[in-house]
Amino acid sequence: MKRRKFIKSMGALGATLAAPSVFNNGSFIKKVSAAGVVQDANLIVPTVLPQVINVFLYGGPSELSANLTNITDIDANSQNPYTAVRNDILTQMDVNDPGADGQITPNGFWKDAGGLAMEDMLASDDLSVYRTINRRKANTRAHRNSILSSQKSNLDIELSGGVGTTLASVLFANKAQLDGSALLNGRQLEEMILPFVSFEGESSGFAVDSSTGSVNLPLQMRGISLDTGFDNPYARNSGIGNEAVIEALVDKISPATNSRFQKVADGFTNRKNLQTRIAGLKTNNDDPTLLPLIADVNDPDRDATSGRLVYPDNNRYTSRVKAAVTLAMQNPDTMYITVGGGLGGWDDHDNSIEKYEDRMTQLMTVLRVAAKHIRLGTRNDINGSPLATDNIVINVHGDFGRNVNLNGSMGWDHGNNQNLFTIGGAGIRPAGALGKVVGKTERFGDAKQNRQFTRPTSDSYEVEPMSIGSTVYSYFGVQNPEVLTADVGMNPSGDSKIDETVAGEPTLF
């Protein structure tokens, strides 16, 4: 092969390996909401790098798992009474005998729909629940618009970037003040390893929504997708012997060639580093000895043999939640993780109660384990020094809420009010942010009619779903996060972050 032809082929090969071909697929390219929006964000570099895991529940979960405070009124006015299915749903639980009849926990949770796990997390200051995430702007109850606006934290769903993409764009726009900072341990922004990761499906490299104007994200700042087994999208051995051939070509790059085609050479190096890093994450995810020891022998999440924390078996959410927490714990560079694929099934239009109780119990049980994993686990920074874990936040929400009326099919139709469950992050939240339930609701609607739902009371704290994204931006130092949820036509003022200093509601008993 002539030298020129060899160099040309190596350039193409390097670009492919550093950036899988799907990066160049125009169908993956979207826009951040409006030109200049990213530049309008005022960033003050925080002292701690946050890590956010966004767990999205497709289909719109009912709020009732965390809000039975109106259940007597709801039952009396519902087309079909709840007591016909759950004759103890109007009864307070016995705190001295949780196995006895009675479904209403001291904080108004639904005991058999994850309520006991919620009470545990609340008592350990791992959890806060916001009961009044209420969509008033563009209050559609259609799945597509609601899913996208809740995920993107913007009403301009066709042109806006997702939260992770918008965050990446803001950070890159402020590269000058981030590069070499203490926040990045003196590194460059592009040296961050796997900063944006999705557990939405099979492993692949992909281009998340890009941005307009001067903010064009480098490949290192774009997200990748991993499956829960950490299948490696950077491994290039296809099983037909290509690895040795490619390695032989890489070895032919001379120092002179390396200088002339630095980006190609760096692409090969970065790919191998990422392949090794992801292989290590898989090993760590499968290693139970890396989970923390639990001193309390009565802890429900303690393995009796090893004494270590154990994630639940036969739980539909374990693999995704555990993988996301492992990634955050083992790779402090990962800033934003999305978890959604496989967490659907919440579109409960018929025969809902039993299915909902099982799903919520499984979800809240695995989140209780995840909260302990974060709070009790240990890790080191890039220099081998102990690194705190209280910068990791888990946010759990869905596209919308549901009506509280049990319809003719014994299910719930689409509504607007929903819960936000937010876990961890004591090191980056204000004092008093955790260990509370915020928001009061009332039933609204004509008796025995389908359109009955809860809404915030006139004296209750409430926010729009887009405020969840604004809160995430604020953790990363954005002082005016509302500009990142704004669009000229539908939401010119945007939505501010959640006020995490708001006091919680008193317990019921």
HUWOTA-V582859 format. One record per pair of residues at least 24 apart in sequence whose C-alpha atoms are under 6 Angstrom apart, sorted by the first residue. I is the first residue (numbers start at 1). J is the second residue. If there is no record, write none. Layout:
((I/J) (I/J))
//
This chain:
((11/264) (14/264) (14/267) (18/267) (18/271) (20/205) (22/206) (23/206) (23/207) (28/207) (29/209) (29/210) (30/209) (30/210) (31/159) (31/160) (31/161) (31/210) (31/211) (31/212) (32/160) (32/161) (32/211) (33/159) (33/160) (38/170) (42/478) (42/479) (43/477) (43/478) (44/477) (45/477) (46/477) (50/391) (51/335) (51/336) (51/392) (52/336) (52/392) (52/393) (52/394) (53/336) (53/337) (53/338) (53/394) (54/338) (54/339) (54/394) (54/395) (55/339) (55/340) (55/395) (55/396) (56/340) (56/396) (56/397) (56/398) (57/343) (57/344) (57/397) (57/398) (58/344) (58/398) (59/346) (59/347) (60/346) (60/398) (60/399) (60/400) (60/401) (61/346) (61/401) (62/401) (62/402) (63/418) (63/419) (65/109) (65/110) (65/113) (66/109) (67/108) (67/109) (68/108) (68/109) (69/108) (77/447) (77/448) (78/405) (78/406) (78/448) (79/406) (79/407) (79/448) (80/406) (106/507) (106/508) (106/509) (107/507) (107/508) (112/357) (113/357) (113/360) (113/361) (114/360) (114/361) (114/364) (117/364) (117/365) (122/435) (125/434) (125/435) (126/423) (126/424) (127/422) (127/423) (127/434) (127/435) (128/422) (128/434) (128/435) (128/436) (128/437) (129/420) (129/421) (129/437) (130/419) (130/420) (130/438) (131/419) (131/439) (132/439) (132/456) (132/462) (133/417) (133/418) (133/419) (133/462) (133/463) (133/464) (133/465) (134/416) (134/417) (134/464) (135/416) (135/464) (141/414) (146/399) (147/399) (150/399) (150/465) (153/466) (153/469) (153/485) (154/485) (161/209) (165/209) (190/220) (192/333) (193/333) (194/334) (195/333) (195/334) (195/335) (196/223) (196/336) (197/223) (197/224) (197/225) (197/337) (198/225) (198/337) (198/338) (199/225) (199/226) (199/227) (199/339) (200/339) (200/340) (200/341) (201/227) (202/227) (203/227) (203/231) (203/233) (204/233) (228/319) (228/320) (228/323) (230/282) (234/271) (234/275) (235/275) (285/326) (292/376) (292/377) (315/362) (348/411) (348/412) (349/411) (349/412) (349/413) (350/409) (350/410) (350/411) (351/410) (351/411) (352/411) (390/425) (390/426) (390/427) (391/425) (391/427) (391/428) (392/425) (393/423) (393/424) (393/425) (394/422) (394/423) (395/421) (395/422) (396/420) (396/421) (403/452) (403/453) (404/452) (404/453) (405/450) (405/452) (407/450) (433/500) (433/501) (436/504) (437/504) (437/505) (438/504) (438/505) (467/495) (467/496) (467/497) (467/498) (470/496) (470/497) (471/497) (471/498))
//
